[in-house]
Amino acid sequence: MARYTIRQLELGYDPAFPLGVAFDMWDHAGEQAYSPFTVTLLEGEGHKILFDCGFDPDSGFARDKIAQEHDQNCHSTAQVLRANGVAPEEIDTVIVSHCHWDHLNGLKYFPHAAVYVQEEEVRLWNQAMQRETFPTTHKMVVDRTSLALLTQWMKEGKVTALRGDADDILPGLHIRRAAGHSFAQSLLFVDDERCRCAVIGDAAMRPESFRGSLGLPCYLPNLKFAVGTIGDITVSYDRILAWVDGKVEHIFMSHDGTLPDKRPARENALGLRAFTLLD
């Protein structure tokens, strides 16, 4: 069986993210919490794999979004990788979970990597960005320049455009399609010799998405910028939980602000942390 080291690398953070925006407008309506921007690095079986591309704070779109949201200590994916001992050119595989800016804006750093993305995700976002009636609230989280680059790479045959689930893209790594937060997200199901875990991007925000809160002991779906239905989201939660045998601690989410409380971390020279998820 396969064996991987998995680390979640901070790129920056929002120190006061409004929890009610993501889930449970009742119990958490007035609460704020730490919410990181991250990419997930998997190393093993002769590969260095990055789940999501992160961003470049010096690009116009990312710079404006970071300023608008009052995000702090934001650094590029390339800088963060180097600060954690990995050169960007060492990344041989990139899995794009979905096309929101903080997951795609750093694509340019990986021109020679094998890139995986759902074909439907790219196609539907290209269509949505051209529609005047598609909500601006949702368009505003997509960087047209990065989307255009991904689309061009697809046309050039540099990207594997998936049409649903894909088994064994590398040893022990399986991609599963999910709808809800975005049109067609890619989730990464990892079959490691020690456990089965799932890297799910923004399909959920925090463990409460699966466990519920004190007042609402049920799924609390991530509704922030969602384009799908609650039905889509909860079906994906069923599937994720089945893969990890109900162990929520084996589900890794891009913006999980509870990581500092439960995972070992090493701070790098940028003042950002790398959380060890599986060692």
C-alpha positions in Angstrom: 0.0 0.0 0.0 1.0 3.6 -0.4 2.5 5.8 2.2 2.4 9.6 2.2 3.5 12.5 4.4 0.8 15.2 4.3 1.3 18.8 5.4 -1.1 21.7 5.2 0.8 24.9 4.5 -0.4 28.3 5.5 -0.3 31.1 2.8 -1.9 33.7 5.1 -5.0 34.1 7.2 -8.1 36.0 8.1 -8.0 36.5 11.9 -11.7 37.4 12.2 -13.7 35.3 9.7 -17.4 35.5 10.4 -18.5 31.9 11.2 -22.1 32.6 10.3 -21.1 33.2 6.7 -19.9 29.6 6.3 -22.5 27.7 8.4 -25.1 27.8 11.2 -26.4 31.3 11.1 -28.2 30.6 14.4 -25.5 29.4 16.9 -22.6 31.2 15.3 -24.2 34.3 13.7 -22.1 36.8 15.6 -18.9 34.8 16.1 -15.6 35.3 14.4 -12.7 32.8 14.1 -9.2 32.4 12.7 -9.4 31.1 9.1 -6.2 30.2 7.2 -5.5 30.1 3.4 -3.7 26.9 2.7 -2.4 24.4 0.2 -1.9 20.7 1.0 1.4 19.0 0.2 1.6 15.3 -0.1 5.1 13.6 -0.4 5.6 9.9 -1.1 5.8 7.1 -3.6 8.3 9.2 -5.5 6.0 12.2 -5.9 5.5 15.7 -4.6 1.8 16.5 -5.0 0.0 19.8 -4.3 -3.7 20.0 -3.7 -4.6 23.4 -4.9 -2.4 26.2 -6.2 -2.9 28.9 -3.7 -2.2 32.5 -4.9 0.2 35.3 -5.7 -0.5 38.3 -3.5 1.4 40.5 -6.0 -1.1 39.8 -8.8 -3.7 42.4 -9.2 -6.8 40.3 -8.4 -5.3 38.6 -5.3 -3.9 41.9 -4.0 -7.3 43.5 -4.2 -9.1 40.5 -2.6 -6.6 40.4 0.3 -7.0 44.1 0.9 -10.8 43.9 0.7 -11.0 41.0 3.2 -8.3 42.4 5.5 -6.3 39.2 5.3 -2.9 39.1 7.0 0.6 37.9 6.3 -0.2 36.6 2.9 2.6 35.1 0.8 2.8 33.4 -2.6 2.6 29.6 -2.9 6.1 29.7 -4.4 7.5 31.6 -1.4 5.7 29.3 1.1 6.9 26.1 -0.6 10.5 27.3 -0.5 10.1 28.4 3.2 9.1 24.8 3.9 12.0 23.2 2.0 10.4 22.5 -1.3 11.1 24.2 -4.6 8.0 24.9 -6.8 9.6 23.0 -9.7 9.8 19.9 -7.5 6.0 19.7 -7.6 5.2 17.1 -10.2 1.4 16.9 -9.7 -1.2 19.6 -9.0 -4.9 18.8 -8.2 -7.2 21.8 -8.6 -10.1 21.4 -6.2 -12.1 24.3 -7.8 -11.7 27.6 -9.6 -12.1 30.1 -6.8 -9.2 32.6 -6.7 -7.4 31.4 -3.6 -7.2 27.9 -5.0 -6.2 28.7 -8.6 -4.4 32.1 -8.7 -1.0 30.3 -8.1 -1.4 28.0 -11.1 1.3 29.9 -13.0 4.0 28.5 -10.7 3.6 25.0 -12.0 3.9 25.0 -15.8 5.6 21.6 -15.9 3.4 19.7 -13.4 0.7 17.2 -14.3 -2.5 19.1 -13.5 -5.9 17.5 -12.8 -9.2 19.4 -12.7 -12.8 18.5 -13.5 -13.7 19.5 -17.0 -17.2 20.6 -15.9 -15.8 22.9 -13.3 -13.8 24.9 -15.9 -16.5 24.8 -18.5 -19.3 26.0 -16.2 -17.2 28.8 -14.7 -16.3 30.0 -18.2 -20.0 30.1 -19.0 -20.9 31.8 -15.7 -18.4 34.5 -16.1 -19.9 35.4 -19.5 -23.4 35.6 -18.2 -24.6 39.1 -17.1 -27.3 37.5 -14.9 -25.0 35.2 -13.0 -24.6 36.7 -9.5 -21.7 39.2 -9.1 -21.4 38.0 -5.5 -20.1 34.6 -7.0 -18.2 36.0 -9.9 -16.1 38.1 -7.6 -14.3 35.1 -6.2 -13.0 33.9 -9.6 -9.9 35.4 -11.1 -10.5 35.6 -14.9 -6.7 35.6 -15.6 -6.1 32.3 -13.8 -9.2 30.7 -15.3 -8.1 31.7 -18.7 -4.6 30.2 -18.1 -6.2 26.9 -16.9 -8.5 26.9 -20.0 -5.6 27.5 -22.3 -3.5 24.7 -20.8 -6.5 22.4 -21.2 -6.7 23.3 -24.9 -3.0 22.6 -25.2 -3.3 19.2 -23.6 -1.3 20.1 -20.6 -4.1 19.4 -18.2 -6.0 16.2 -17.4 -9.6 17.2 -17.7 -11.6 14.8 -15.6 -15.2 13.8 -16.2 -16.1 12.6 -12.7 -14.3 10.2 -10.4 -10.8 8.9 -11.2 -9.1 6.0 -9.4 -5.4 5.7 -8.8 -4.1 8.8 -10.4 -1.0 7.9 -8.4 -0.6 5.0 -5.9 -3.4 5.2 -3.3 -4.8 8.5 -4.6 -8.3 8.7 -5.9 -10.2 11.8 -7.1 -13.9 12.1 -6.4 -16.2 14.6 -8.0 -18.5 16.7 -5.7 -21.0 19.5 -6.3 -22.2 22.3 -4.0 -19.6 24.8 -3.0 -18.6 25.0 -6.7 -19.9 23.4 -9.9 -17.7 20.3 -9.9 -15.1 20.1 -7.2 -12.3 17.5 -7.0 -11.9 15.8 -3.6 -8.8 13.7 -2.9 -9.4 10.4 -1.2 -6.1 9.0 0.2 -5.7 5.3 0.8 -2.5 5.3 3.0 -1.3 2.2 4.7 -2.0 3.7 8.1 -5.4 5.2 7.5 -7.8 6.5 4.9 -8.2 10.3 4.8 -9.8 12.9 2.6 -8.4 16.3 1.4 -11.6 18.2 0.5 -10.7 21.8 -0.1 -13.7 24.0 0.6 -16.4 21.3 0.4 -16.6 21.9 4.2 -15.0 24.7 6.3 -14.5 23.2 9.8 -15.2 20.0 11.7 -18.6 21.5 12.8 -19.7 21.1 9.1 -19.8 17.3 9.8 -20.4 17.2 13.6 -22.8 20.1 14.0 -23.0 22.5 16.9 -24.4 22.2 20.4 -27.7 23.8 19.2 -27.8 22.0 15.9 -26.3 18.5 16.0 -26.5 17.9 12.3 -24.6 18.7 9.1 -23.8 22.4 8.8 -23.0 22.7 5.1 -20.6 25.3 3.8 -22.9 27.7 2.1 -20.3 30.4 1.4 -20.5 31.2 -2.4 -22.3 27.8 -3.0 -23.6 27.3 -6.5 -25.2 23.9 -5.8 -27.9 22.7 -3.5 -27.8 21.6 0.2 -28.7 18.2 -1.2 -25.5 18.2 -3.3 -23.4 19.2 -0.3 -24.9 16.7 2.1 -24.5 13.8 -0.4 -20.8 14.7 -0.7 -20.5 14.7 3.2 -22.1 11.3 3.3 -19.5 10.1 0.8 -16.6 11.7 2.6 -17.5 10.3 6.0 -18.0 6.8 4.5 -14.4 6.9 3.1 -12.9 7.9 6.4 -15.0 5.4 8.4 -16.7 8.3 10.2 -13.5 9.7 11.6 -13.8 13.5 11.1 -10.2 14.0 12.3 -9.2 12.3 9.0 -10.9 15.0 6.9 -8.6 17.9 5.9 -10.2 21.2 4.9 -8.5 24.2 3.3 -9.8 26.8 5.8 -10.0 24.8 9.0 -9.2 27.3 11.7 -9.2 24.6 14.4 -5.8 23.1 13.1 -3.7 25.1 15.6 -5.6 23.4 18.5 -5.1 19.8 17.3 -2.2 19.4 14.9 1.6 19.7 15.4 3.0 22.7 13.5 6.3 24.2 12.5 6.6 27.9 11.9 8.8 29.0 9.0 10.7 32.2 8.4 7.6 33.9 6.9 5.8 33.5 10.2 3.4 31.0 8.7 2.8 27.4 9.9 3.0 24.0 8.3 0.6 21.6 10.0 1.4 17.9 10.0 -1.7 15.9 9.0 0.0 12.6 8.4 3.7 11.8 9.0 
